[in-house]
Amino acid sequence: MMFVWIETIITRHYALAVVMVTPLTIFIAEYGREHPALSAGAAAAYDGIVQARFLDTLLGCLIALLGGVVMHSTGLRKPLMSLETKVFNPKR
C-alpha cells in the first residue's frame, strides 16, 4: 500500500515521496531479516543496508539544508553572483 501511495504522489510532490521512500526501504529490509532461513551473515547484511541508508539520508539532508541556506541567504547572494559572473563571463 505504501508503495502505491509513493508512486501516486511522486508526480505531484517529489520531496514528500522521497521522504516516504526511506521508511519503505527500512520496512523491506526489516521484513526480510525475520525469515527463518536467513543465516547470521545475511541478517548482518540487512543491518548494514539499514545503516547505510540512514547515513545516506542524513548526508543528503545536510547537503540539501546547506543548499537551502546558500540559496536563501541574502548575505551570500551578492558574492556568489559576482563569482558566477567571473566564472561564466570572463573578460577577454
SVG drawing of the C-alpha trace seen along z (x, -y; Angstrom):
<svg xmlns="http://www.w3.org/2000/svg" viewBox="-2 -42 43 64">
<polyline fill="none" stroke="black" stroke-width="0.4" points="0.0,0.0 2.8,-2.4 4.5,-1.7 1.3,-2.6 1.0,-5.8 4.6,-6.8 4.1,-6.1 1.0,-8.2 2.4,-11.2 5.8,-11.2 4.5,-13.1 2.9,-15.8 5.2,-16.3 8.6,-14.6 10.1,-15.7 7.2,-14.2 7.6,-10.9 11.3,-10.8 10.7,-11.2 8.4,-8.2 10.8,-6.0 13.3,-5.8 10.9,-4.2 9.7,-1.9 13.2,-0.6 13.7,-0.1 10.5,1.9 11.5,4.0 14.9,4.7 13.4,5.5 10.8,7.7 13.4,9.8 15.5,10.2 12.8,12.1 12.8,15.0 13.9,18.2 16.0,19.4 18.4,16.4 21.9,17.1 23.6,14.8 25.6,13.3 22.5,12.3 21.0,10.7 24.2,8.7 24.0,7.6 20.5,6.3 21.7,4.3 24.4,2.8 21.9,1.8 19.7,0.1 22.7,-1.8 24.0,-2.8 20.6,-4.0 20.3,-6.1 23.7,-7.6 22.9,-8.4 19.7,-10.0 21.4,-12.0 24.1,-13.2 21.5,-14.1 19.5,-16.1 22.6,-18.0 23.6,-18.8 20.0,-20.0 20.0,-22.1 23.3,-23.7 22.0,-24.4 18.8,-26.0 20.9,-28.2 23.1,-29.3 20.1,-29.9 18.1,-32.0 20.9,-33.9 20.9,-37.5 24.4,-38.0 25.8,-35.2 23.9,-36.2 26.0,-39.1 29.4,-37.4 28.1,-34.3 26.7,-36.3 30.0,-38.1 31.8,-34.7 29.3,-33.3 29.9,-36.3 33.7,-35.8 33.4,-32.1 30.9,-32.2 31.6,-35.6 35.4,-36.0 36.8,-39.2 38.6,-38.5"/>
</svg>
